[in-house]
């Protein structure tokens, strides 16, 4: 236990500290943007990010994965805040955390195994595209210095590692661009131009709402939606980071940790959040592997807000845009495009549909759900076409040997293959190499037996031993 604690916290101290500081650079613009989406004060989003990061560092199941306020969840908060006010948002955040903790306690993390690789790839690529689109608004009405600084930021990010990898290049790039703007008085937009940063410590706060059943029914739809979206985005991100680090971590523990983080954040006047793919990818790519990296990210943001407010306000938007464009480039699965000709058409089709739906709706959850449903339908179709039915006649009995999966899609195929007017007086349905999955298939078998018997035939049904034992029990 002590060894595991030391490994997750102190086995990678220098890299974790630098990674945490670097990750904050990507968290700042996102946190501010998510507050505007939800219709709340920007400081609510910043404090929520700090609170969630601190708690997930201790209680999360995936060390190094960054959790914060999220755009996909902020969209779901807009209507609640507009109709009922921010106090209802705090209460919904608490309820979201309770639901997510219950998801982890009930071990619902295993459900992510039903999300196929094509959908995960679509999720990653659509996120990169949405991030890219979201950065374009910062170029509206801008002159050449904006483009030059974004280009310079990207140049430093990709060229500085050729000199040394001791310091994360995004951190160097943003520091250099901030210095250039400060010394050159270039007049470019900064963080202070898009949000008012007013340091104020959050405090323990019971939401000021009526504690009635009516209030619960107001909160429940939003809280449940937030919990499901947070579940999907968090565990998809965890799957991606697990693959990047070649580690296997507990999804159920992560959901319990997310639940604790959101519940406590709600009691401190915050908004719900979840894991973020882009920021998690940055953290891992610049060396963050342990819990210390996310804790340092939280503390760095806290220091920026309270101690270095002027520095935070002076960071040029162009530099942060450059960092986010780097994230888009790094997150997008370019290897998939290079190998697309060797990929199965169905796999590519599902990936493209997932990307298309997410980009059009700007909703990651809808894209993932549709992608999974398409995968299920494809699997059902393939299983139905693989059902093999052979009939044999030994002069006395007609035997139908059925091999494959019998369910609502494939059972009609069996019905069509049975010759009910066959001259054989005895018929055997051999299911020893098959499996009856659902009620529809079972009802189809019953119909076949009844219809054959109505023709005066003697019917035998041979089932697998497991099925026979279950029937007997």
N, C-alpha and C positions, 0 to 999 in steps of 0.2 A: 504493500500500500504506500509506504514512504517513498519507495523507488519510483512508483508510478507518479506520485505527486511531484517529485523532483524533476522527472523527465518532462512532464507536461508544463512545468513552470520555468525551470532553470537550466534546461539542457541546451538552450539556444539564445542566451541572454542578449548578446550584442545585436544579432540579426533581428530578433524579435522587437527590440527597442526601436531600431531604425525603421523596421517595417511598420510598426504602429504609428510612428510620426509621419511616415509617408502616406499611409492610408487615410489619415485625417484630411489630406489635401483633396482627396476625392469625395470625402464625406461632407465637406463644408457646402459646396454648391448644391449637392443633392438634398441635404437636410433643409436648406432654405427653400428650394423648389418644392419639396413635398409639403412644406407648411403652406405655401401659396395655394397648392392644389386643394388641400383640406380646408382652407379658409380660416386658418388660425395664426396667431402671432408666431413669427419665425423662432422666437426664443423657446416656445413650447417644443418645437421639433428638435432644436439643438439640445435642450435638456433631456428630452426623451432619448435621443441618440446616446448621450453620455450615460444615462441610467441603464439603458438596455445593454450597452457594451460592458459596463462594470459587472452587471449581474450575470450576463451570459459567459463572461470570462470564468466565473466560478462554477456556474451550474450547467453550462452547455455540454453537449456530448461530442462536439467537433472542435478541438483546439485550433485556434487560428482563423476560424470562420467569423466574418464580420456581420453583426446584426445591428440594425438601425431602423429608423423610420423608413418607409418604403413607398414608392410611387403607386404600386399596385394596390396597396392598402389605403393610401391617402385618398384615392379616387372614391373609395367606398364610404369615406367619412363625410364627404362634402354635403350630402343631403341631410344627414343627421345634425351637423353643425348649423346648417342654414335654417333648419326648421325648429330645433330645440335648444341650440346654444352649446357652448364648449363644455359645460358641466356634464351634459349627457355623453359627450365624447369621452370624458375621463371615466365615467361609469361603464361605457361600452368597452373601453380598454381593459378595465378590471375583469369584466365578464369574458372578454376574449381570452385573457390569460388563464382564467379558470377552465374554459373549454379546452384550450390547448394542453394544459396540464393533464386534464382527463384523457385526452388523446394519447399522450405519452404513457400514462398509467395503464391504459387499456391496450398498450402495445400496438397501436395503429401504424407505427412506422413501417411495418412489414408491407403495408399496402403499396409503398413506393416501388416494390419489386414488379408491380403490374405496369409500370410506365416503361415502354420499350425504348431502346437506344435511339431510334429515329425521332421520337418525341423529345427526348433529352437534347439531341442535336438541334432540333428545331427551336427549342426553348433557348438554347445558348445563342444561336444565330439571330433569332428575333430580338433578343435582349440587346445584342450588339447594334443591330439596326436602329432600334428605338433610342438607344443612347446617342447614336450618331445624329439622328433626327432632332433629338432634344437639344443638341449643342448648336444647331444651325440658327436658332433664334438670337444667339449672341452676336451673329455677324450682321444682323439687320442694321442698315444705315451706318456701318462702320467703314472707315477708310483703310488705306494700306497698312498703317502701323499695327492694326489688329491682326491682319493676316500674317504680317512679318513676325509678330511676337508668337503667334501660334506655331508658325513654322520653326522659329528658333527654339521654342520649348520642345517640340518633337525632335529636332536635331540633337539637342543636348541629351534628351532621354535615350536616344538610340546610339549616340556616339560616345558619350561619357563612359559607359562600361568598357570601352576599348582601352581607356586609360587606367581605370581602376573600378572594381566592384565593391570596394570597401564601404562606399556610401551609395544608397539607392539613387539612381539617376533622376527620377521624378522630383525627389526632394531638392536635389541640386538645381534642377531646371526652374522650379517655382521660386526658390531663394534668389537665383540669379535674375529672373525676370522682375521680381519685386524690387530688387536693388536698382535695376535699370529704370523702372518707372519712377522710383523715388528720386534718383539722382537726375534723370533726364527731364522730369516734369512733363511727361508725354501726353497727359490728359486722357489716358485710356481708362475705361470703366474698372472699378474695383469692387470688392465684396461690400464695402461700405456704401456703395451707390445703389445696391439692389436690396439691402436689408439694414434695419437699424439694430445694431448689436448693443443691447442694454443689459449688462450683467446683473443678475438677481438670483439669489439662491432659491431653489424650489423648496417647498416645505410639505410635510405630511398633511394631506388634505382629503377629507371625506367629501365626495361629490355632493353638491347642493342640489339634490333632486328629491322628488317625493318617492318614498320607498313603498310603492304600491304595485299590484299586479299589472295595472295598466302601464306603468313605467317599464316594467320588465318586458312586456310585449312590444314596447317601442324600441327597447335596446336590443332584444334578442336577434332580430333579423340582421342588423348591422354587425353585432358581435359574432354571430355564427359565420357570416360571410367573411369577416376579417380573419377568423380562426382557420377557415378552410383555405383561403388564399395564402395566409401565412404558413400553414402546413405545407401546401404545395411548393411554394417558392423556397422555403427553408430546406425541405428535404431534397428537392431537385438540386439546390446549391450544394448541399452536403454530399450528394452523389458525385457531383462534378469535382469538388475539392478532394474527396476521397480518391478519385481517379488520378488527379494531379499529384497527390502526395503518396499514392500507392499504399494507402492505409484504409483500414475498415473501422468505422466508428459507429457508436450506438445512435440510431435515429430516434428511438424511444426516449433516451436520456436527453437528446437535443430538444425534443418536443416538451419534455417536462421543464427543461431550462428556459425555453421560450415562454412557457406558461408563467413561470415564476417572474421572469423579466417583465412581461407585459402587465401582470397583476400589480407588482410593486410600482411600476412606472405610472399606472393609472392612479394610484394613491398619492403620487407626488405631482399630480396635475400634468400628466404626459399623454401622448398618443401612441397607439400600438405600432409595433414594428416587426420585422422578420429578418432573415438572412438576406444579404445582397450579393449577387453573383459577381458584379464588377469589382466592388471593393474587396471581396474575399479573394478574387483572382489577383488583384494588385498585392494584397498582403502576402499571399503565398509566393508569387513570382519574385518579390523583392526579398524573400527569405523568412517571412513570418510563419512559424510552425507551431508555436506554443501558445498557451493561454496568456502569457505575458504580453504578446503582441496586441491583442484586443484591449487589454487593460491599459497599456501605454497609449493606445489610440484614444481611449476615453479620457485619460488624464491629460493628454496633449490638447485635446479639444477644450477641456476645462481651463487649462492654463491660457490658451489662446483667448478664450472669452473673458477671463477675469484679470489676467496679468498682462497679456499682450494684445489687448483689444485693438490698439492702434495698428499693430502689425497685421492682425487679422483683417481689419478694414482696408489696409493698404495693398493686400494681395490682388494682383490684376486678374480680372476675369479671363483674359486671354491665356494666361498661364494655366489656369484650372481647366479651361477648354482643351488646351493641348494635352493635359494629363488624361482627360476623359476620352479624347480621340485615341490616345495610346491604349486605353482600356478597350475601346471598340476593336482596335486592330488585334489586340492580344486575345480577347474573348472569342471573336469570331472563329469558327472551325474551318480554316483555310484548307486543311488537309482533306476535309470531306469533298470540297470542290475539286481538288486535284485528282481524287480517286473516284469521282462521281460516275464515270463510265463503267467502273467495276462494281458499283453498288446495285443491288436488286432494284428494279423499277418501283416496286411497292414501297420499299424503304424510303426512296427518294421522294416519292409522291406524298407520303405522310409527312415527311420533314418539311417539304415545300408548303403543304396545306397549313401545317402548324405555324410556320413563319408568316404566311399570308394573313391568317386570321389574327395573329397577335399584332402585326403591323397595322392592320385596318382598324381593329377594335382598341388597340393600345391596352389590351387586357391579357396578361400572361396566363391567367387561370383558364380563360375560355379556350385559348389556343391549345393548352395542354389537355383539357377535357376532350375537345374534338379530336385531337391526335390520338388519344387513348381509345376513344370510341371507334375511330377508323381502324386502328390496329386490331381491336376485338372483332370487328366485322370481317376484316381480312383473314384473321385466324379461323373464324367460324366458316368462312367460305372455303378456305383451304382444307380444313378438317372434313367438310362435307364432301368435297371432290375426291378426297383420299379414301372414302368409304368403299371397301371392296366387297362385292356380293357375288358369290359363285354358287350355282345350283348343280347338284349331282343327282343322278337317278341310278339306283342299283336294281331296278326291276320291281321293287316292292315299296320303296319309300323315296320321296323327293326330299333332299337335304339342301337347305340354304345355309351356306357357310358365310358368316358375316364377320368381316375384319375391319376394325376402325372405331371411330367415336360416333355413337348414336345420340343425337340431341335434336333440338327443334328444327335445325336447318337440314340435317341429313336424314331424319326419320322418314320424310316424304319419299326420298329416293328408295328406301327399302319397301315402302308401300307400293311404289310403281313397279318394282321388280318381281313381286309375288304374282304368280299365275294362279288366280283363284279358280279357274276353270280347268286346271290340269287334271288329267285322268287318274293321277296317283291318289290313292285312298288314305295314304299316311304321309304326313309332312313333318319335317324336323327343322326347327329354327336353331341353328348352332351359333350361340353367342359367346362361346368360350374365348374367342380372340377379339371380343368387342367389349365396350363399356357403355351402359345406359346412364346418361348424365342428368337428364331432367324429366319433369313430369310429362312434357309433350312427347318425348320418345317412348316413355312407359305407356302412355295412352295409345300411341300408334301401334305398339306391340299388342296391346289388349284388343284393339280393333281388328288387327290381322288374325289373331287367334279366333275371335268370335266369328269373323266372316268365314274363315276356313271351316270351322266346326258347323256353321250353318249350311255349308255345302256337303255335309256328311263325312268330313275328313277327320281322321284322328291326328291330333297335333301334339308334338313334343317340343319343349323349349329347353335347350341346354344353356345354362348360365355359367360364368366363371365361378370358381370356388368361393372367392370373397363375397360375390353377390349372393351366392346360394346360402352361405353362412349368415349373411345379413338378413336374408328373407326368413331363414329358419328362426333366428333370434327374434 
